[in-house]
């Protein structure tokens, strides 16, 4: 085992003391490496920028077109409507001329905030959020306080990347939105809209913003602190940029409060994108600042009724909140969507859905927010016809889910890659998640209409995929490095693939019995034929030709958790001690360490469990917001797959929780790391689980 001293030095290098459990705070974000953190609402993500008053990129979940690789559907760069520029007495604010600059992310309500001073004239506080109550809505809230008399020019800019086609700018005046709470002269609102086509022209996209000036309440008096200014708009077609602006004079001691509100839509959601984004932005203006913010905060308060609390380790508590936050931020009810390994933080992995969703994100989300987890399985159900078509094309029965999936449910891996036809364990991973959802919710209606159709078709796939002698040939397992040891070829009888096939067939049989359906005898016959190769002394081989090579991540160990196939404690211990030596420290995903933490917890070894839990994410943190990358040295955060594994360590390891046929049970004796005084699992509608 690596020395714990490595962790001590690492913690010193990335942490400050007395961490707030909800606020990830950064002093002077202009220095050092910068990896942004995302304000997201489960549909859109706003990635922070080190530049003041800016958003690095806006990511729209579920919006795909053929881009970059040129032959498969990917996420693509989109319109960025949330850049704000301020000139003070003619001098433009930039990151080169500000001071006392701080940024923070409030994990409790998904609000990103920056604070800075400019030339001893003004101080600025700005906050950006993806509005939780409006799936495609966003807001940036700005307060400027004057230390000296000054003239301001405030601009909102839309930028359209070169990836988009046929960009146009529109400016619409709305004359009938006078709020009776306003005083002073009233002019009008201006809506600025940018429209474009996606890279192939498949979709129309529109983004609309407007300036909004909040009113404030003081006893019986209601007022705004600035009269409605004249909005001027400009278009620079040459660089795909549109702006609208207003001027305002501030006297020393006065302040200006304004917001930029808006929405972004594509024609995969509504056909009339321009008109609908403008209608939604008018709706935001009519809702008003206070109500928009109150509804956003209330939605997040509801989510945080399910929480994981640690006493005795402030940094661990903040990190856990960050992991949970990203799960809540990258999913939402009602959109029937899964989640890519990088979620809504960027374009990583092309926005495709892998086994990462069902195996790594889903279990923790299922316990904490089952309604969010349910959307993942609704997505897979909606894509079931495409999975059946894929099985048919490969000469199999049932449903064969793609390795990488997007909006159609068809395979999105380039054809020069062998993964799409042979990394079949994803099919079983999806089926297992369906049974887990039923076990936790005990919802028979859902099982009959959604879960069992998936379980049945995937079981039929395995029944046709397994050879007569019980072998599964030509596969790629969770340990994807195995193919590199065999000249880039597939392997036979991968342990994890056999495990998910057996489990899929067992769960399909169990589901049929719950529903009073007679399961096909073939399922049980095939399941009994499946077998594992052993290296000796109870060590299960990764595959038929495995001979002790380095592995990418947990494969065999997954047979103990979550598959429950390897149950003998001595055998589990032998296998985990053998394989933990086979996973290198560099350039391997974090999930192995999470599984080791679960298993050592269940064996009562709190020290090793804590060690591997920390090792599952601490070496992968990137500055300044402690965002998790895929591996040590990775540069493409936020890797929600790894965060999902780390949360499983807490729930199914330290807390001793298990998903059983009868629901969620604490079947293992919980363990508490020596550094922690208490661990509390709060699940909305359930009694708190307190571990001391």
Buried (B, 14 or more C-beta within 10 A) or exposed (E): EEEEEBBEEBEEEBBEEEBBBBBBBBEBBBEEEBBBBBBBBBBBBBBBBBBBBBBBBBBBBBBBBBBBEEEBBBBBBBBBBBBBBBBBEEEEBEBEEBEEBBBBBBBBBBBBBBBBBBBEBBBBBBBBBBBBBBBBBBBBBBBBBBBBEBEBBBBBBBBBBEBBEEBBBBBBEBEEBEBEEBEEEEEEBBBBBBBBBBBEEBBBBBBBBBBBBBBEEEEEEBEBBBBBBEBBBBBEEEEBBBBBBBEBEBEEEBBBBBBBBBBBBBBBBBEEBBBBBBBBBBBBBEBBBEEBBEBBBEBBEEBBEBBBBBBBBBBBBBBBBBBBBBBBBBBBEEBBBBBBBBBBBBBBBBBBBBBBBBBBBBBBBBBBBBBBBBBBBBBBBBBBEBBBBBBEEBEBBBBBBBBBBBBEBBBBBEEEEBBBBBBBBBBBBBBBBBBBBBBBBEBBEBBBEBBBBBBBBBBBBBBBBBEEEBBBBEBBBBBBBBBEBBEEBBBBBBBBBBBBBBBBBBBBBBBBEBEEEEBBEBBBEBBEBBEBBEBEEBBBBBBBBBEEBBBBBBBBBBBBBBBBBBEEEEBBBBBBEBBBEBBEEEEBBBBBBBBBBBBBBBBEBBEBBBBBBBBBBBBBBBBBBBBBBBBBEBEBBBBBBBBBBBBBBBBBBBBBBBBEEEEBEEEBEBBBBEEBEEBBBBBBEEEEBEBE
